[in-house]
Amino acid sequence: MHILHFITVREAAYMKKTIKEYILITLGIFLVAAGIYYFLVPSNLAAGGVSGLAMVINKFIPALPVGLLMLGMNIILFIVAFIVIGPNFGGKTIYASLGLSGAIWVLEKVYPIAKPLTDDLFLSLLFGILISGVGMGIIFNQNASTGGTDIIAKIINKFFHIDIGKALLMSDFLITLLAGITFGFEVGMYALLGVIINGVIIDSVIEGLSICKKVTIISEKSEEITKFIMDELGRGVTIYDARGAYTGETKEVLVTVMNRKEFIKLREFIKEMDKRAFITVSNIHEVLGEGFKDIIEP
């Protein structure tokens, strides 16, 4: 009976986690779609990716919308990937990839625009990359991707043994080169700049969303603090015995890792419990394991 109850609780927790992940991925999808459709596409800024290639094709075949082209290319790429690489693509990546194509297609039909929101090419690039980069960061932070050139990079890696990062840069550079040939040298240079800025923004968003706090505490009230961390915050604690060089006294050192909200609660508790406590805090950019990100995605 207890085992069944434990399984049910675990399943409920996993379902809640999965729903949260898909909600965040959906938010990321619409941010990326808005950045691409309202800022990059009207200014012909094909900043890499399947969206950039779709923009180049759309220039020559205007009857084919960018969203529909992206959807078709992503489906083809997934089929090729399953044949060449194998079924190593998770449901979240398929959802994000096809969802992005669908979101752009919806925006084209529901909220179409006839001309760029601004005539300033740099402003279009800046806002387009900023909005879509934040969206991509949210998607990547949920261990998903939008497919596209990621798949091309993996295929290049498999057959030519080139690092995936370099392969991805090669495929995006080729698309920006095509954009330069199609839309003009100046636009192509802006698109290449967009590829570089996009990578920086994505990394910054992922780091910002993933930051946790590693907290080290020395206190006379270590037992009460440990109980609070475990019972109230639901986090684990590692306890070390350490000897002070000045006093020669042996004291317990508590080490724990938690998110920012939990740290604020802990700090307030320690303030009330022991004003003489010694606390050091450092930022951790990624934590894998129980209570945080899974080491292996289910």
Secondary structure, DSSP 8 states (H G I E B T S, - for coil): -HHHHHHHHHHHHHHHHHHHHHHHHHHHHHHHHHHIIIIITTTT---SHHHHHHHHHHHH-TTS-HHHHHHHHHHHHHHHHHHHT-S---HHHHHHHHHHHHHHHHHHHHS--SS-S-S-HHHHHHHHHHHHHHHHHHHHHTT----THHHHHHHHHHHH---HHHHHHHHHHHHHHHHHHHH-HHHHHHHHHHHHHHHHHHHHHHHHHH-EEEEEEE-TTHHHHHHIIIIIS----EEEEEE-TTT--EEEEEEEEE-HHHHHHHHHHHHHH-TT-EEEEEEES--BSTTSB-SS--
